């Protein structure tokens, strides 16, 4: 039975069921933290339903007690007769914030991970929802609450995760998440009944001048643009042969996805049998895990621009001397669009940051002038 830590007493019926499932089905040495209050961008708080510290990963879970028909889309979900922000995208945004805070707050963990991705977001459905998927990407990590423990265990036990020593730093991670800046303890002078919506509204209500609010939004968007950039700076797929033996990010368009007798091949830049192509090879033993997370690989990748991380190697097949990269984890290959372009992201983020700062300065001066006039 996992160790359960409740930072706030309030919990919906759905959250209570999910907490009971996690506690009873996860190993004794795992830790489940309930209702952590995470300080996000611009001081806006996010209440996280569950943070689970496993052996090889940390898992953020947003519990949704939906009932009735739910249609999952990329930007929004239709829940009955109302629209809501895609909870998967929102959970992933908060997960990036938590991961950054843990790297800073637990320095020895950051040194051990060496840049590896270790914090994953899930959405748990604890109600009686009829989930209909209009977009596969938006539901890759959506599970019912009774299946959530096995989903976490399955991801934690993947071969690609075995090298992450999360268990060695579990105490430090738990201490950081339950005390200090990232904890669910309310700031001095505040009560403990601040919900996520209440805390977000309070943050904006405290900036009553429209210019201040607009400036804050611009700065938040600038930060999000930078956070949404996938991976590091990527090298063109056409230059892969010049980087043999190096661990690098490569970028290009997937022309075709070809399942082989054993492995699955993603041909990037050029199609088979063109020797100039780059091939991302997914080993047979990892294909099932990829499909479980991403769905049909041909539908997910074909025609998309991707960034792939690995070591370029020239095939020894004299009849087909192309360059290939072995991909053993979904974290090593990402679909990107305009937001994946470092230059576009940098320019947009810079412009938003400048606009945000100008609006904040004007807003502060406006408030000061108003006080002087009174």
N, C-alpha and C positions, 0 to 999 in steps of 0.2 A: 504494500500500500504506500503510495507516494506521500511525501510530506506536503501538507496544505497550509499555506500562509494567507490569511485574510487581512488585508490592510484597511478595508472599510467594511462595515457590517452590512450595508445594504446590498441586496442581490435579488434579481428577479427569480421567478420560479424556474425559468429556463436556465439561467446561470447556475442555480443551485443543482439542477439535474446534471449539467455539464461538469460542474466541480466534483460531484459525486462519482461520475464516470471516470474522470481523470484520476482522482485519488485512488479508486479501487482497482483500476486496470493498469496503471503505470508502475514501474519498479519502485521498490522501497527507497532507493537512493535518489530518485528524481524529485524535483521540487516544483510545486505548482503555486504561483503567486497570483492572488485574486485582487482585482481592482487597484492596480498600481496607477498612480497619477504621474504621467510623464510630462515634463515641461518641454514643449515643442518650440517651433520657430516663433520669434517675436514674443516669447513669454506666454503663448497660448497653451493651456493644459489639455491633455488628452487622457481620459480614463481608459485604461486597457483592461479588458475583462480578465484575461489570463496571460501570464508569462510563464512558460514551462521550460525549466532548465534540465536538459537531458544529458546524455553521455558525449554526444558529438555535435550538438546543436542547441540553439535557444529558439523557442517557438512562441510567437505572438498570436493569440487567438481572440478574434472579435466574435462574441456570441450574439446571434440574432434569433429572437423568438418569433419568427414569421409564421403566419398561418394563411392557408389559401394559396392561390396561384401567384408565383413569383417568376417573372421573366428577367433573366440575367442578360444585360447588355454591356458593351464596353464602357460607356460613360456613365450610364444610369441603370438602375434596376427598377422595374415596374412591380411594386408590391401592392396587390389589390388595385385600388383606384388612385394610388399616389406614386410619385417618382421619388427615388432616393439615390444619393450618390453611390456609385459602385463601391460596396464595402470592401472588396478585395483591394482595389486601388488605394482606398483610404488606409486600410490595414498595412499595406506595403509601405506607404509614406511614413506612417508612425514607426514601422519596423526599422526603416533606415535611420530615423532619429534615435531610437533606442540603441541600435548597433553603434552609431557614432559616439553616443554617450558612454557605452560600455568600453569601447576602445580607449577613450580618454580617462574614464574613471577607474578602470582596471588595467593599468599599463602592462603588467606582466602577461595578461591575456592578449593584448594587441601585439606584443612582441612574438608570442607563440604562434599566432594565427598567420602572420606575415601577409596580410591582405586578403586572406581567404574569406569567402562569404559564409557566415555562420548563423545568421538570424533569419528565420523564415516566417511568413505570415499565413495564417489560415483563417477562414470564416466558418464558424460552427452554426449549424441550423438546429436549434433546440425546440422549435415549435413543430407544427404539422404543415409544413410548406410543400406545395407541389412545384418543384423547381423545374423551370423550362429554360433551356440553354439556347439563347440566340447568338451567343459568342463564346467559343470554347475557351479563349484566353482568360475571360473574366471568371471562369468557374474552375480553373485548374486546381485550386486548393480550397474548394468548398465541400464540406462533408457534414453529414448529420452528426449530432453530438454523441450518439452511441458508438459511432465508428471513428470518432476523433482520436481516441487513444491509440488504436491500431495504425492510423495514418501517421501519427507522430513517431511511433516505434518503427514503422516501415521506412520512413525517410531517415531516421537516425541511424538505422542499420545498413544503409546503402554503402557499398565498398568505397565510394568516393568520399564518404563522410568519416571513415575510420581514422583518418590522419588528424582530425581536429580534436585537440585535447581539452574539450570543454569540461569534462569531469574533473580534470586536475585543478580547475579554477572555479568550480561550482560555488564554494563558500564565498569567494570574493565577488562573484556575480550576484549572488543572492543578497549579500550584505549591501552592495551598491544599490540594487533595485528596491530594497526595503528601507533604506535610510538615506537622508540627504536630498540632493536636488532631484533625483529621479523617482523618489518614493511617493507613496500615496498619502503621506502625512501632510495635512493641510498647513499652509504657512501660518505663522504666529498671528493671532488675532482673527483667524477665519474659522468657521465651523467645518465639520466633516461631511456636510450634506451637499457639497458642490458636485453636481453632475457634470458630464462632459459638456453638454449644451450650456449649462449655467456658467461654467468657467470661461467658455469661449465668448459668450455674450458679455460677461463682465469685462473681459479684456477689451472688447470693442466699445462698450459703453463708457469705459474710462477715458476714451479718446473721442470726445463729443464733437470736436470740430471735424467737418467732412474732409478737409484737406489732410488732417492727421490720419484718418481712417484710410483714405485713398493711398497715402504714402506708405502706410503699413502694408496694405494689400500688395502694392507694387514690389516692395522688398521681399515679401513672402513668396510671390511668384518668381522673383529672380532666384531666390534660394532653391525653390522647387525645380526650376529649369536645370540648375546645376546638379541637383540630386537625382534627376531623372536620366542623366547621361549614363549609358550602360557601359561598364567596363572602363578601361583606360584608353589612351590614345591608340587608335588602331592603324595598322599598316595595310595598304592595299593588297588584296589577294594576289595580284600580279607580281608582287615583290617577295612572295613567300619563299621562293627558291634561294633568295639571297640571305635568308635568315635561318638556314638549316641549323638545328641543334639549339636554337634559342626559344625560350618560353615567351611568346608574344601574342598580342591580339591582332587578328587579321580580319579584314572587312571586305564583303562583296555580296553580290546577289546570287541566291540559290537558283540555278537554272533548272535542275531536276533533282528529285529524290528517288533513288533506286534501291529498293530492298533487294539484297542479295540472298544467296542460299544460307548465309550465316549472318553477316554484318549488314548494316544499312549505310548507304553512301549518299552524301549530299554533294553534288557537283556545283562548285562555285565559280562564277566568272565565265566558264565555258562548259559545254556538255561533253559527256563521254561519247566518243573515245579521244577527244582532243587532248594531246599531251600537255598543253599549256594550262589546263584547268587545275584548280585546287579542290581536293576532295576532303570533306570532313567525314571521318569514318566512325560510326557508332557501333561498338562491339556488340555481338549477339547477346551477351550476358547482361548488357545494360539496356537493350531495346525495350524490354518490358517496363522498366522503371521510367524510361522516357515517355512511353505511350501512356502510362498511368497518370503522369503529371501533365503532359501536353496534348494528349489525344492522338489522332491520326497524324503521323509525322509528315506525310506528303502534303496534307491540307495545311498543316501548321507552318511549314518552312518554304514550300515551293513558290518561287516568284518573289520571296521576301529578301530584303537586305539584312544580313546577319553579321554579328561580330562573333568570332570563334577564337578561343584561347587554347594554345597548345604549342607543340614543338614540330615545326615543318620538317618533313622527312621525304626524301625522294624514293619512290618505289623501286624495288630491285627487279621488277618484272621488265625484262628487256623489250617486250612488245608493247608495254604501256608505262613508260618512265615518267609518270606524273608525280606531283607533290601532294602529300596527304597529311592530315592532322588527325590524331586519335582524340575523340571526345568521349569522356567517361561520365560526365555529369551535366545536368541541364544548366548548371551555373556557368559552364564553360562555353555556352552558345546562346546568344540572345538575338531576338528579332529587333531591329532598330528601324526608325523612320527618320524624319527630319530632326526629331529630338535627339537622335543618336549621333548627329554630326556635331563634332566638338566646336567647329567654327560658328555654325548657326546658333548653337546653344550659348556659346560665350558672348556673341554679339547681343542676342536677345536679353540674356541675363544682365549684361552690362548696361544696356539701355534702361531696363526696368529698374535697376539699382539707382541709376542717376535720377530718373524721374521720381522714384520713391523718396530719395533724400531731399530733392527740391520741394516736394509736397510736404514732407515733414517739417522742413525749415519754415516754409510759408505758414504751415499750420501753427507751429509754436509761436511765431511772431504774431499771428492773428489772435491767438489766445492771450498773449501778453498785452497786446494793444487793447483787447476787450477789458481786461482787468484794470488797466490804467484809466480807461474811459469811465469805468464804474467808480 
